[in-house]
Amino acid sequence: VKSHVPNLKSMHFPDHHDFTISDFHSMQQCMATMPQDTILLTTEKDAMRMINNPHLPHSLRSYIHYLPIETKLINEQDTFIKILKDYVREN
């Protein structure tokens, strides 16, 4: 993203972070200093955590965009599927 967005501001949170009122307040303050067409870009996982958070201000909702999570098996897809099916069958 940094190579395509000249006016990028980053905020870092730990994995599985429970967003707080203070976190959202910091996001609002940052957004207030940015141009009108600014978006809040996050991972799909964090976007869902944010959207489902009761403390998310309504004013931030329309700015949230996310990078979708996609999994691809490059090698040995059939072997992986067999292992997975065997595991599910046994458990």
PyMOL Python script that loads the backbone (N, CA, C, O; Angstrom):
from pymol import cmd

cmd.read_pdbstr("""\
ATOM      1  N   VAL A   1       0.832  -1.191   0.000  1.00  0.00           N
ATOM      2  CA  VAL A   1       0.000   0.000   0.000  1.00  0.00           C
ATOM      3  C   VAL A   1       0.877   1.256   0.000  1.00  0.00           C
ATOM      4  O   VAL A   1       0.582   2.236  -0.683  1.00  0.00           O
ATOM      5  N   LYS A   2       1.958   1.205   0.778  1.00  0.00           N
ATOM      6  CA  LYS A   2       2.844   2.378   0.874  1.00  0.00           C
ATOM      7  C   LYS A   2       3.381   2.831  -0.477  1.00  0.00           C
ATOM      8  O   LYS A   2       3.578   4.026  -0.698  1.00  0.00           O
ATOM      9  N   SER A   3       3.619   1.887  -1.382  1.00  0.00           N
ATOM     10  CA  SER A   3       4.164   2.257  -2.683  1.00  0.00           C
ATOM     11  C   SER A   3       3.132   2.919  -3.599  1.00  0.00           C
ATOM     12  O   SER A   3       3.502   3.512  -4.613  1.00  0.00           O
ATOM     13  N   HIS A   4       1.847   2.825  -3.256  1.00  0.00           N
ATOM     14  CA  HIS A   4       0.790   3.393  -4.091  1.00  0.00           C
ATOM     15  C   HIS A   4       0.072   4.583  -3.458  1.00  0.00           C
ATOM     16  O   HIS A   4      -0.695   5.274  -4.127  1.00  0.00           O
ATOM     17  N   VAL A   5       0.320   4.819  -2.179  1.00  0.00           N
ATOM     18  CA  VAL A   5      -0.391   5.882  -1.469  1.00  0.00           C
ATOM     19  C   VAL A   5       0.635   6.832  -0.851  1.00  0.00           C
ATOM     20  O   VAL A   5       1.294   6.486   0.129  1.00  0.00           O
ATOM     21  N   PRO A   6       0.766   8.018  -1.422  1.00  0.00           N
ATOM     22  CA  PRO A   6       1.792   8.940  -0.928  1.00  0.00           C
ATOM     23  C   PRO A   6       1.489   9.536   0.456  1.00  0.00           C
ATOM     24  O   PRO A   6       2.414   9.873   1.194  1.00  0.00           O
ATOM     25  N   ASN A   7       0.230   9.666   0.807  1.00  0.00           N
ATOM     26  CA  ASN A   7      -0.154  10.328   2.056  1.00  0.00           C
ATOM     27  C   ASN A   7      -0.709   9.298   3.050  1.00  0.00           C
ATOM     28  O   ASN A   7      -1.811   9.466   3.573  1.00  0.00           O
ATOM     29  N   LEU A   8       0.053   8.245   3.303  1.00  0.00           N
ATOM     30  CA  LEU A   8      -0.396   7.144   4.149  1.00  0.00           C
ATOM     31  C   LEU A   8      -0.053   7.398   5.610  1.00  0.00           C
ATOM     32  O   LEU A   8       1.061   7.801   5.942  1.00  0.00           O
ATOM     33  N   LYS A   9      -1.025   7.156   6.470  1.00  0.00           N
ATOM     34  CA  LYS A   9      -0.782   7.182   7.917  1.00  0.00           C
ATOM     35  C   LYS A   9      -1.152   5.810   8.443  1.00  0.00           C
ATOM     36  O   LYS A   9      -2.197   5.262   8.089  1.00  0.00           O
ATOM     37  N   SER A  10      -0.297   5.255   9.287  1.00  0.00           N
ATOM     38  CA  SER A  10      -0.528   3.910   9.805  1.00  0.00           C
ATOM     39  C   SER A  10      -0.792   3.936  11.303  1.00  0.00           C
ATOM     40  O   SER A  10      -0.228   4.738  12.048  1.00  0.00           O
ATOM     41  N   MET A  11      -1.658   3.043  11.708  1.00  0.00           N
ATOM     42  CA  MET A  11      -1.898   2.793  13.127  1.00  0.00           C
ATOM     43  C   MET A  11      -1.734   1.291  13.303  1.00  0.00           C
ATOM     44  O   MET A  11      -2.277   0.507  12.525  1.00  0.00           O
ATOM     45  N   HIS A  12      -0.995   0.897  14.312  1.00  0.00           N
ATOM     46  CA  HIS A  12      -0.718  -0.518  14.522  1.00  0.00           C
ATOM     47  C   HIS A  12      -1.379  -1.002  15.812  1.00  0.00           C
ATOM     48  O   HIS A  12      -1.316  -0.344  16.851  1.00  0.00           O
ATOM     49  N   PHE A  13      -2.007  -2.156  15.715  1.00  0.00           N
ATOM     50  CA  PHE A  13      -2.644  -2.779  16.865  1.00  0.00           C
ATOM     51  C   PHE A  13      -2.212  -4.237  16.906  1.00  0.00           C
ATOM     52  O   PHE A  13      -1.932  -4.827  15.862  1.00  0.00           O
ATOM     53  N   PRO A  14      -2.152  -4.827  18.098  1.00  0.00           N
ATOM     54  CA  PRO A  14      -1.765  -6.239  18.180  1.00  0.00           C
ATOM     55  C   PRO A  14      -2.830  -7.150  17.574  1.00  0.00           C
ATOM     56  O   PRO A  14      -3.989  -6.762  17.424  1.00  0.00           O
ATOM     57  N   ASP A  15      -2.419  -8.352  17.234  1.00  0.00           N
ATOM     58  CA  ASP A  15      -3.347  -9.346  16.691  1.00  0.00           C
ATOM     59  C   ASP A  15      -4.439  -9.631  17.722  1.00  0.00           C
ATOM     60  O   ASP A  15      -4.169  -9.672  18.922  1.00  0.00           O
ATOM     61  N   HIS A  16      -5.654  -9.823  17.258  1.00  0.00           N
ATOM     62  CA  HIS A  16      -6.830 -10.098  18.108  1.00  0.00           C
ATOM     63  C   HIS A  16      -7.163  -8.929  19.034  1.00  0.00           C
ATOM     64  O   HIS A  16      -7.726  -9.128  20.110  1.00  0.00           O
ATOM     65  N   HIS A  17      -6.824  -7.742  18.627  1.00  0.00           N
ATOM     66  CA  HIS A  17      -7.055  -6.558  19.451  1.00  0.00           C
ATOM     67  C   HIS A  17      -8.546  -6.253  19.576  1.00  0.00           C
ATOM     68  O   HIS A  17      -9.277  -6.283  18.587  1.00  0.00           O
ATOM     69  N   ASP A  18      -8.986  -5.961  20.786  1.00  0.00           N
ATOM     70  CA  ASP A  18     -10.354  -5.497  21.015  1.00  0.00           C
ATOM     71  C   ASP A  18     -10.311  -3.975  20.982  1.00  0.00           C
ATOM     72  O   ASP A  18      -9.775  -3.342  21.892  1.00  0.00           O
ATOM     73  N   PHE A  19     -10.872  -3.396  19.938  1.00  0.00           N
ATOM     74  CA  PHE A  19     -10.816  -1.955  19.763  1.00  0.00           C
ATOM     75  C   PHE A  19     -11.597  -1.253  20.865  1.00  0.00           C
ATOM     76  O   PHE A  19     -12.689  -1.675  21.248  1.00  0.00           O
ATOM     77  N   THR A  20     -11.012  -0.175  21.362  1.00  0.00           N
ATOM     78  CA  THR A  20     -11.604   0.581  22.465  1.00  0.00           C
ATOM     79  C   THR A  20     -12.156   1.916  21.956  1.00  0.00           C
ATOM     80  O   THR A  20     -11.921   2.316  20.816  1.00  0.00           O
ATOM     81  N   ILE A  21     -12.878   2.572  22.820  1.00  0.00           N
ATOM     82  CA  ILE A  21     -13.378   3.916  22.501  1.00  0.00           C
ATOM     83  C   ILE A  21     -12.193   4.824  22.173  1.00  0.00           C
ATOM     84  O   ILE A  21     -12.259   5.632  21.247  1.00  0.00           O
ATOM     85  N   SER A  22     -11.126   4.686  22.929  1.00  0.00           N
ATOM     86  CA  SER A  22      -9.924   5.495  22.712  1.00  0.00           C
ATOM     87  C   SER A  22      -9.303   5.214  21.335  1.00  0.00           C
ATOM     88  O   SER A  22      -8.857   6.140  20.657  1.00  0.00           O
ATOM     89  N   ASP A  23      -9.275   3.951  20.925  1.00  0.00           N
ATOM     90  CA  ASP A  23      -8.761   3.610  19.595  1.00  0.00           C
ATOM     91  C   ASP A  23      -9.568   4.307  18.510  1.00  0.00           C
ATOM     92  O   ASP A  23      -9.009   4.900  17.588  1.00  0.00           O
ATOM     93  N   PHE A  24     -10.890   4.228  18.632  1.00  0.00           N
ATOM     94  CA  PHE A  24     -11.751   4.853  17.620  1.00  0.00           C
ATOM     95  C   PHE A  24     -11.619   6.377  17.643  1.00  0.00           C
ATOM     96  O   PHE A  24     -11.688   7.032  16.603  1.00  0.00           O
ATOM     97  N   HIS A  25     -11.429   6.929  18.839  1.00  0.00           N
ATOM     98  CA  HIS A  25     -11.222   8.373  18.939  1.00  0.00           C
ATOM     99  C   HIS A  25      -9.930   8.767  18.204  1.00  0.00           C
ATOM    100  O   HIS A  25      -9.895   9.773  17.496  1.00  0.00           O
ATOM    101  N   SER A  26      -8.877   7.968  18.379  1.00  0.00           N
ATOM    102  CA  SER A  26      -7.608   8.236  17.677  1.00  0.00           C
ATOM    103  C   SER A  26      -7.792   8.147  16.167  1.00  0.00           C
ATOM    104  O   SER A  26      -7.226   8.946  15.421  1.00  0.00           O
ATOM    105  N   MET A  27      -8.584   7.174  15.717  1.00  0.00           N
ATOM    106  CA  MET A  27      -8.857   7.040  14.281  1.00  0.00           C
ATOM    107  C   MET A  27      -9.603   8.262  13.770  1.00  0.00           C
ATOM    108  O   MET A  27      -9.289   8.780  12.698  1.00  0.00           O
ATOM    109  N   GLN A  28     -10.592   8.727  14.532  1.00  0.00           N
ATOM    110  CA  GLN A  28     -11.354   9.913  14.125  1.00  0.00           C
ATOM    111  C   GLN A  28     -10.438  11.126  14.031  1.00  0.00           C
ATOM    112  O   GLN A  28     -10.534  11.906  13.083  1.00  0.00           O
ATOM    113  N   GLN A  29      -9.556  11.287  15.001  1.00  0.00           N
ATOM    114  CA  GLN A  29      -8.628  12.421  14.982  1.00  0.00           C
ATOM    115  C   GLN A  29      -7.712  12.357  13.765  1.00  0.00           C
ATOM    116  O   GLN A  29      -7.455  13.374  13.122  1.00  0.00           O
ATOM    117  N   CYS A  30      -7.224  11.171  13.455  1.00  0.00           N
ATOM    118  CA  CYS A  30      -6.356  11.002  12.292  1.00  0.00           C
ATOM    119  C   CYS A  30      -7.129  11.305  11.008  1.00  0.00           C
ATOM    120  O   CYS A  30      -6.626  12.005  10.129  1.00  0.00           O
ATOM    121  N   MET A  31      -8.334  10.783  10.902  1.00  0.00           N
ATOM    122  CA  MET A  31      -9.161  11.003   9.709  1.00  0.00           C
ATOM    123  C   MET A  31      -9.462  12.485   9.512  1.00  0.00           C
ATOM    124  O   MET A  31      -9.562  12.952   8.378  1.00  0.00           O
ATOM    125  N   ALA A  32      -9.604  13.219  10.600  1.00  0.00           N
ATOM    126  CA  ALA A  32      -9.918  14.647  10.524  1.00  0.00           C
ATOM    127  C   ALA A  32      -8.784  15.451   9.893  1.00  0.00           C
ATOM    128  O   ALA A  32      -9.013  16.549   9.387  1.00  0.00           O
ATOM    129  N   THR A  33      -7.571  14.918   9.917  1.00  0.00           N
ATOM    130  CA  THR A  33      -6.427  15.630   9.341  1.00  0.00           C
ATOM    131  C   THR A  33      -6.168  15.237   7.886  1.00  0.00           C
ATOM    132  O   THR A  33      -5.268  15.776   7.241  1.00  0.00           O
ATOM    133  N   MET A  34      -6.960  14.297   7.376  1.00  0.00           N
ATOM    134  CA  MET A  34      -6.741  13.756   6.033  1.00  0.00           C
ATOM    135  C   MET A  34      -7.720  14.374   5.031  1.00  0.00           C
ATOM    136  O   MET A  34      -8.737  14.943   5.427  1.00  0.00           O
ATOM    137  N   PRO A  35      -7.415  14.263   3.728  1.00  0.00           N
ATOM    138  CA  PRO A  35      -8.326  14.771   2.693  1.00  0.00           C
ATOM    139  C   PRO A  35      -9.697  14.079   2.739  1.00  0.00           C
ATOM    140  O   PRO A  35      -9.830  12.997   3.309  1.00  0.00           O
ATOM    141  N   GLN A  36     -10.693  14.700   2.145  1.00  0.00           N
ATOM    142  CA  GLN A  36     -12.080  14.209   2.157  1.00  0.00           C
ATOM    143  C   GLN A  36     -12.229  12.780   1.633  1.00  0.00           C
ATOM    144  O   GLN A  36     -13.053  12.022   2.145  1.00  0.00           O
ATOM    145  N   ASP A  37     -11.447  12.403   0.625  1.00  0.00           N
ATOM    146  CA  ASP A  37     -11.606  11.090   0.000  1.00  0.00           C
ATOM    147  C   ASP A  37     -10.789   9.986   0.680  1.00  0.00           C
ATOM    148  O   ASP A  37     -10.558   8.931   0.090  1.00  0.00           O
ATOM    149  N   THR A  38     -10.361  10.225   1.892  1.00  0.00           N
ATOM    150  CA  THR A  38      -9.549   9.266   2.637  1.00  0.00           C
ATOM    151  C   THR A  38     -10.384   8.057   3.056  1.00  0.00           C
ATOM    152  O   THR A  38     -11.566   8.181   3.376  1.00  0.00           O
ATOM    153  N   ILE A  39      -9.745   6.890   3.049  1.00  0.00           N
ATOM    154  CA  ILE A  39     -10.408   5.682   3.540  1.00  0.00           C
ATOM    155  C   ILE A  39      -9.608   5.126   4.713  1.00  0.00           C
ATOM    156  O   ILE A  39      -8.432   5.441   4.896  1.00  0.00           O
ATOM    157  N   LEU A  40     -10.275   4.297   5.493  1.00  0.00           N
ATOM    158  CA  LEU A  40      -9.635   3.588   6.587  1.00  0.00           C
ATOM    159  C   LEU A  40      -9.482   2.142   6.106  1.00  0.00           C
ATOM    160  O   LEU A  40     -10.463   1.402   6.027  1.00  0.00           O
ATOM    161  N   LEU A  41      -8.256   1.750   5.788  1.00  0.00           N
ATOM    162  CA  LEU A  41      -7.986   0.441   5.204  1.00  0.00           C
ATOM    163  C   LEU A  41      -7.444  -0.503   6.263  1.00  0.00           C
ATOM    164  O   LEU A  41      -6.507  -0.169   6.989  1.00  0.00           O
ATOM    165  N   THR A  42      -8.041  -1.685   6.344  1.00  0.00           N
ATOM    166  CA  THR A  42      -7.638  -2.670   7.338  1.00  0.00           C
ATOM    167  C   THR A  42      -7.772  -4.073   6.753  1.00  0.00           C
ATOM    168  O   THR A  42      -8.138  -4.235   5.589  1.00  0.00           O
ATOM    169  N   THR A  43      -7.478  -5.064   7.551  1.00  0.00           N
ATOM    170  CA  THR A  43      -7.684  -6.441   7.112  1.00  0.00           C
ATOM    171  C   THR A  43      -9.154  -6.798   7.257  1.00  0.00           C
ATOM    172  O   THR A  43      -9.882  -6.150   8.008  1.00  0.00           O
ATOM    173  N   GLU A  44      -9.583  -7.810   6.553  1.00  0.00           N
ATOM    174  CA  GLU A  44     -10.972  -8.256   6.656  1.00  0.00           C
ATOM    175  C   GLU A  44     -11.298  -8.665   8.086  1.00  0.00           C
ATOM    176  O   GLU A  44     -12.373  -8.353   8.599  1.00  0.00           O
ATOM    177  N   LYS A  45     -10.376  -9.355   8.717  1.00  0.00           N
ATOM    178  CA  LYS A  45     -10.586  -9.817  10.092  1.00  0.00           C
ATOM    179  C   LYS A  45     -10.796  -8.631  11.039  1.00  0.00           C
ATOM    180  O   LYS A  45     -11.727  -8.643  11.844  1.00  0.00           O
ATOM    181  N   ASP A  46      -9.940  -7.608  10.950  1.00  0.00           N
ATOM    182  CA  ASP A  46     -10.090  -6.448  11.821  1.00  0.00           C
ATOM    183  C   ASP A  46     -11.305  -5.610  11.454  1.00  0.00           C
ATOM    184  O   ASP A  46     -11.931  -5.015  12.332  1.00  0.00           O
ATOM    185  N   ALA A  47     -11.647  -5.553  10.185  1.00  0.00           N
ATOM    186  CA  ALA A  47     -12.841  -4.810   9.779  1.00  0.00           C
ATOM    187  C   ALA A  47     -14.086  -5.414  10.436  1.00  0.00           C
ATOM    188  O   ALA A  47     -14.950  -4.682  10.920  1.00  0.00           O
ATOM    189  N   MET A  48     -14.179  -6.730  10.454  1.00  0.00           N
ATOM    190  CA  MET A  48     -15.331  -7.383  11.088  1.00  0.00           C
ATOM    191  C   MET A  48     -15.342  -7.112  12.593  1.00  0.00           C
ATOM    192  O   MET A  48     -16.398  -6.897  13.189  1.00  0.00           O
ATOM    193  N   ARG A  49     -14.162  -7.125  13.191  1.00  0.00           N
ATOM    194  CA  ARG A  49     -14.059  -6.830  14.623  1.00  0.00           C
ATOM    195  C   ARG A  49     -14.477  -5.382  14.906  1.00  0.00           C
ATOM    196  O   ARG A  49     -15.116  -5.101  15.920  1.00  0.00           O
ATOM    197  N   MET A  50     -14.113  -4.478  14.010  1.00  0.00           N
ATOM    198  CA  MET A  50     -14.472  -3.071  14.196  1.00  0.00           C
ATOM    199  C   MET A  50     -15.973  -2.856  13.987  1.00  0.00           C
ATOM    200  O   MET A  50     -16.633  -2.215  14.805  1.00  0.00           O
ATOM    201  N   ILE A  51     -16.503  -3.391  12.898  1.00  0.00           N
ATOM    202  CA  ILE A  51     -17.911  -3.175  12.561  1.00  0.00           C
ATOM    203  C   ILE A  51     -18.844  -3.745  13.624  1.00  0.00           C
ATOM    204  O   ILE A  51     -19.912  -3.187  13.876  1.00  0.00           O
ATOM    205  N   ASN A  52     -18.454  -4.835  14.240  1.00  0.00           N
ATOM    206  CA  ASN A  52     -19.279  -5.459  15.276  1.00  0.00           C
ATOM    207  C   ASN A  52     -19.042  -4.884  16.666  1.00  0.00           C
ATOM    208  O   ASN A  52     -19.648  -5.337  17.637  1.00  0.00           O
ATOM    209  N   ASN A  53     -18.173  -3.897  16.766  1.00  0.00           N
ATOM    210  CA  ASN A  53     -17.865  -3.288  18.057  1.00  0.00           C
ATOM    211  C   ASN A  53     -18.900  -2.201  18.363  1.00  0.00           C
ATOM    212  O   ASN A  53     -19.114  -1.304  17.548  1.00  0.00           O
ATOM    213  N   PRO A  54     -19.545  -2.278  19.540  1.00  0.00           N
ATOM    214  CA  PRO A  54     -20.576  -1.279  19.867  1.00  0.00           C
ATOM    215  C   PRO A  54     -20.024   0.134  20.040  1.00  0.00           C
ATOM    216  O   PRO A  54     -20.790   1.098  20.039  1.00  0.00           O
ATOM    217  N   HIS A  55     -18.712   0.270  20.188  1.00  0.00           N
ATOM    218  CA  HIS A  55     -18.107   1.592  20.380  1.00  0.00           C
ATOM    219  C   HIS A  55     -17.714   2.279  19.070  1.00  0.00           C
ATOM    220  O   HIS A  55     -17.288   3.434  19.076  1.00  0.00           O
ATOM    221  N   LEU A  56     -17.859   1.567  17.944  1.00  0.00           N
ATOM    222  CA  LEU A  56     -17.502   2.176  16.664  1.00  0.00           C
ATOM    223  C   LEU A  56     -18.433   3.353  16.378  1.00  0.00           C
ATOM    224  O   LEU A  56     -19.647   3.172  16.279  1.00  0.00           O
ATOM    225  N   PRO A  57     -17.875   4.555  16.244  1.00  0.00           N
ATOM    226  CA  PRO A  57     -18.718   5.710  15.922  1.00  0.00           C
ATOM    227  C   PRO A  57     -19.325   5.566  14.525  1.00  0.00           C
ATOM    228  O   PRO A  57     -18.667   5.101  13.594  1.00  0.00           O
ATOM    229  N   HIS A  58     -20.554   5.960  14.401  1.00  0.00           N
ATOM    230  CA  HIS A  58     -21.246   5.892  13.115  1.00  0.00           C
ATOM    231  C   HIS A  58     -20.473   6.658  12.041  1.00  0.00           C
ATOM    232  O   HIS A  58     -20.481   6.277  10.870  1.00  0.00           O
ATOM    233  N   SER A  59     -19.813   7.728  12.442  1.00  0.00           N
ATOM    234  CA  SER A  59     -19.083   8.567  11.489  1.00  0.00           C
ATOM    235  C   SER A  59     -17.897   7.844  10.835  1.00  0.00           C
ATOM    236  O   SER A  59     -17.436   8.274   9.777  1.00  0.00           O
ATOM    237  N   LEU A  60     -17.401   6.774  11.430  1.00  0.00           N
ATOM    238  CA  LEU A  60     -16.277   6.035  10.837  1.00  0.00           C
ATOM    239  C   LEU A  60     -16.710   4.905   9.917  1.00  0.00           C
ATOM    240  O   LEU A  60     -15.932   4.479   9.063  1.00  0.00           O
ATOM    241  N   ARG A  61     -17.932   4.412  10.071  1.00  0.00           N
ATOM    242  CA  ARG A  61     -18.387   3.229   9.323  1.00  0.00           C
ATOM    243  C   ARG A  61     -18.181   3.333   7.825  1.00  0.00           C
ATOM    244  O   ARG A  61     -17.687   2.393   7.202  1.00  0.00           O
ATOM    245  N   SER A  62     -18.546   4.445   7.244  1.00  0.00           N
ATOM    246  CA  SER A  62     -18.482   4.566   5.775  1.00  0.00           C
ATOM    247  C   SER A  62     -17.046   4.652   5.254  1.00  0.00           C
ATOM    248  O   SER A  62     -16.822   4.487   4.054  1.00  0.00           O
ATOM    249  N   TYR A  63     -16.075   4.905   6.124  1.00  0.00           N
ATOM    250  CA  TYR A  63     -14.683   5.008   5.705  1.00  0.00           C
ATOM    251  C   TYR A  63     -13.961   3.661   5.710  1.00  0.00           C
ATOM    252  O   TYR A  63     -12.895   3.532   5.109  1.00  0.00           O
ATOM    253  N   ILE A  64     -14.530   2.656   6.382  1.00  0.00           N
ATOM    254  CA  ILE A  64     -13.842   1.380   6.541  1.00  0.00           C
ATOM    255  C   ILE A  64     -13.874   0.570   5.254  1.00  0.00           C
ATOM    256  O   ILE A  64     -14.937   0.284   4.704  1.00  0.00           O
ATOM    257  N   HIS A  65     -12.693   0.212   4.792  1.00  0.00           N
ATOM    258  CA  HIS A  65     -12.499  -0.681   3.646  1.00  0.00           C
ATOM    259  C   HIS A  65     -11.497  -1.730   4.101  1.00  0.00           C
ATOM    260  O   HIS A  65     -10.662  -1.466   4.966  1.00  0.00           O
ATOM    261  N   TYR A  66     -11.582  -2.916   3.518  1.00  0.00           N
ATOM    262  CA  TYR A  66     -10.659  -3.956   3.963  1.00  0.00           C
ATOM    263  C   TYR A  66     -10.074  -4.750   2.812  1.00  0.00           C
ATOM    264  O   TYR A  66     -10.624  -4.818   1.713  1.00  0.00           O
ATOM    265  N   LEU A  67      -8.934  -5.346   3.115  1.00  0.00           N
ATOM    266  CA  LEU A  67      -8.273  -6.256   2.193  1.00  0.00           C
ATOM    267  C   LEU A  67      -8.820  -7.645   2.491  1.00  0.00           C
ATOM    268  O   LEU A  67      -8.664  -8.137   3.609  1.00  0.00           O
ATOM    269  N   PRO A  68      -9.456  -8.284   1.521  1.00  0.00           N
ATOM    270  CA  PRO A  68     -10.070  -9.590   1.788  1.00  0.00           C
ATOM    271  C   PRO A  68      -9.018 -10.669   2.062  1.00  0.00           C
ATOM    272  O   PRO A  68      -7.902 -10.644   1.543  1.00  0.00           O
ATOM    273  N   ILE A  69      -9.426 -11.596   2.887  1.00  0.00           N
ATOM    274  CA  ILE A  69      -8.578 -12.745   3.188  1.00  0.00           C
ATOM    275  C   ILE A  69      -8.903 -13.832   2.176  1.00  0.00           C
ATOM    276  O   ILE A  69     -10.063 -14.188   1.975  1.00  0.00           O
ATOM    277  N   GLU A  70      -7.869 -14.345   1.551  1.00  0.00           N
ATOM    278  CA  GLU A  70      -8.059 -15.398   0.557  1.00  0.00           C
ATOM    279  C   GLU A  70      -6.969 -16.435   0.753  1.00  0.00           C
ATOM    280  O   GLU A  70      -5.793 -16.100   0.901  1.00  0.00           O
ATOM    281  N   THR A  71      -7.366 -17.683   0.752  1.00  0.00           N
ATOM    282  CA  THR A  71      -6.412 -18.770   0.917  1.00  0.00           C
ATOM    283  C   THR A  71      -6.358 -19.588  -0.358  1.00  0.00           C
ATOM    284  O   THR A  71      -7.388 -19.965  -0.917  1.00  0.00           O
ATOM    285  N   LYS A  72      -5.151 -19.855  -0.804  1.00  0.00           N
ATOM    286  CA  LYS A  72      -4.961 -20.693  -1.981  1.00  0.00           C
ATOM    287  C   LYS A  72      -3.935 -21.765  -1.650  1.00  0.00           C
ATOM    288  O   LYS A  72      -2.905 -21.489  -1.035  1.00  0.00           O
ATOM    289  N   LEU A  73      -4.226 -22.973  -2.062  1.00  0.00           N
ATOM    290  CA  LEU A  73      -3.268 -24.060  -1.921  1.00  0.00           C
ATOM    291  C   LEU A  73      -2.527 -24.183  -3.243  1.00  0.00           C
ATOM    292  O   LEU A  73      -3.130 -24.447  -4.283  1.00  0.00           O
ATOM    293  N   ILE A  74      -1.249 -23.995  -3.194  1.00  0.00           N
ATOM    294  CA  ILE A  74      -0.455 -24.015  -4.419  1.00  0.00           C
ATOM    295  C   ILE A  74       0.005 -25.434  -4.748  1.00  0.00           C
ATOM    296  O   ILE A  74      -0.023 -25.856  -5.904  1.00  0.00           O
ATOM    297  N   ASN A  75       0.423 -26.153  -3.727  1.00  0.00           N
ATOM    298  CA  ASN A  75       0.959 -27.497  -3.937  1.00  0.00           C
ATOM    299  C   ASN A  75       0.146 -28.529  -3.156  1.00  0.00           C
ATOM    300  O   ASN A  75      -0.348 -28.245  -2.065  1.00  0.00           O
ATOM    301  N   GLU A  76       0.017 -29.695  -3.708  1.00  0.00           N
ATOM    302  CA  GLU A  76      -0.566 -30.845  -3.032  1.00  0.00           C
ATOM    303  C   GLU A  76      -1.962 -30.578  -2.455  1.00  0.00           C
ATOM    304  O   GLU A  76      -2.253 -30.938  -1.314  1.00  0.00           O
ATOM    305  N   GLN A  77      -2.798 -29.959  -3.241  1.00  0.00           N
ATOM    306  CA  GLN A  77      -4.159 -29.650  -2.821  1.00  0.00           C
ATOM    307  C   GLN A  77      -4.928 -30.926  -2.478  1.00  0.00           C
ATOM    308  O   GLN A  77      -5.626 -30.966  -1.465  1.00  0.00           O
ATOM    309  N   ASP A  78      -4.813 -31.960  -3.297  1.00  0.00           N
ATOM    310  CA  ASP A  78      -5.533 -33.211  -3.045  1.00  0.00           C
ATOM    311  C   ASP A  78      -5.107 -33.852  -1.727  1.00  0.00           C
ATOM    312  O   ASP A  78      -5.944 -34.368  -0.985  1.00  0.00           O
ATOM    313  N   THR A  79      -3.823 -33.821  -1.439  1.00  0.00           N
ATOM    314  CA  THR A  79      -3.317 -34.383  -0.175  1.00  0.00           C
ATOM    315  C   THR A  79      -3.887 -33.618   1.008  1.00  0.00           C
ATOM    316  O   THR A  79      -4.315 -34.223   1.990  1.00  0.00           O
ATOM    317  N   PHE A  80      -3.897 -32.299   0.923  1.00  0.00           N
ATOM    318  CA  PHE A  80      -4.443 -31.481   2.005  1.00  0.00           C
ATOM    319  C   PHE A  80      -5.922 -31.792   2.228  1.00  0.00           C
ATOM    320  O   PHE A  80      -6.351 -31.966   3.369  1.00  0.00           O
ATOM    321  N   ILE A  81      -6.688 -31.861   1.171  1.00  0.00           N
ATOM    322  CA  ILE A  81      -8.126 -32.145   1.290  1.00  0.00           C
ATOM    323  C   ILE A  81      -8.350 -33.518   1.916  1.00  0.00           C
ATOM    324  O   ILE A  81      -9.249 -33.676   2.742  1.00  0.00           O
ATOM    325  N   LYS A  82      -7.555 -34.503   1.542  1.00  0.00           N
ATOM    326  CA  LYS A  82      -7.678 -35.841   2.129  1.00  0.00           C
ATOM    327  C   LYS A  82      -7.380 -35.796   3.633  1.00  0.00           C
ATOM    328  O   LYS A  82      -8.119 -36.379   4.426  1.00  0.00           O
ATOM    329  N   ILE A  83      -6.317 -35.118   4.022  1.00  0.00           N
ATOM    330  CA  ILE A  83      -5.961 -35.001   5.441  1.00  0.00           C
ATOM    331  C   ILE A  83      -7.083 -34.312   6.206  1.00  0.00           C
ATOM    332  O   ILE A  83      -7.450 -34.737   7.302  1.00  0.00           O
ATOM    333  N   LEU A  84      -7.614 -33.269   5.636  1.00  0.00           N
ATOM    334  CA  LEU A  84      -8.692 -32.525   6.277  1.00  0.00           C
ATOM    335  C   LEU A  84      -9.940 -33.380   6.440  1.00  0.00           C
ATOM    336  O   LEU A  84     -10.542 -33.395   7.514  1.00  0.00           O
ATOM    337  N   LYS A  85     -10.334 -34.086   5.397  1.00  0.00           N
ATOM    338  CA  LYS A  85     -11.517 -34.956   5.464  1.00  0.00           C
ATOM    339  C   LYS A  85     -11.312 -36.083   6.473  1.00  0.00           C
ATOM    340  O   LYS A  85     -12.224 -36.413   7.232  1.00  0.00           O
ATOM    341  N   ASP A  86     -10.129 -36.668   6.483  1.00  0.00           N
ATOM    342  CA  ASP A  86      -9.838 -37.726   7.454  1.00  0.00           C
ATOM    343  C   ASP A  86      -9.945 -37.195   8.885  1.00  0.00           C
ATOM    344  O   ASP A  86     -10.509 -37.853   9.759  1.00  0.00           O
ATOM    345  N   TYR A  87      -9.410 -36.024   9.108  1.00  0.00           N
ATOM    346  CA  TYR A  87      -9.462 -35.414  10.439  1.00  0.00           C
ATOM    347  C   TYR A  87     -10.908 -35.171  10.870  1.00  0.00           C
ATOM    348  O   TYR A  87     -11.294 -35.505  11.990  1.00  0.00           O
ATOM    349  N   VAL A  88     -11.693 -34.593   9.984  1.00  0.00           N
ATOM    350  CA  VAL A  88     -13.096 -34.289  10.296  1.00  0.00           C
ATOM    351  C   VAL A  88     -13.877 -35.594  10.545  1.00  0.00           C
ATOM    352  O   VAL A  88     -14.693 -35.673  11.463  1.00  0.00           O
ATOM    353  N   ARG A  89     -13.624 -36.566   9.750  1.00  0.00           N
ATOM    354  CA  ARG A  89     -14.298 -37.861   9.899  1.00  0.00           C
ATOM    355  C   ARG A  89     -13.978 -38.477  11.284  1.00  0.00           C
ATOM    356  O   ARG A  89     -14.862 -39.037  11.931  1.00  0.00           O
ATOM    357  N   GLU A  90     -12.737 -38.371  11.721  1.00  0.00           N
ATOM    358  CA  GLU A  90     -12.302 -38.950  12.994  1.00  0.00           C
ATOM    359  C   GLU A  90     -12.733 -38.142  14.205  1.00  0.00           C
ATOM    360  O   GLU A  90     -12.834 -38.680  15.307  1.00  0.00           O
ATOM    361  N   ASN A  91     -12.984 -36.876  14.013  1.00  0.00           N
ATOM    362  CA  ASN A  91     -13.302 -36.018  15.140  1.00  0.00           C
ATOM    363  C   ASN A  91     -14.720 -35.499  15.024  1.00  0.00           C
ATOM    364  O   ASN A  91     -15.177 -34.752  15.889  1.00  0.00           O
TER     365      ASN A  91
END
""", "prot")
cmd.dss("prot")
cmd.show_as("cartoon", "prot")
cmd.util.cbc("prot")
cmd.orient("prot")
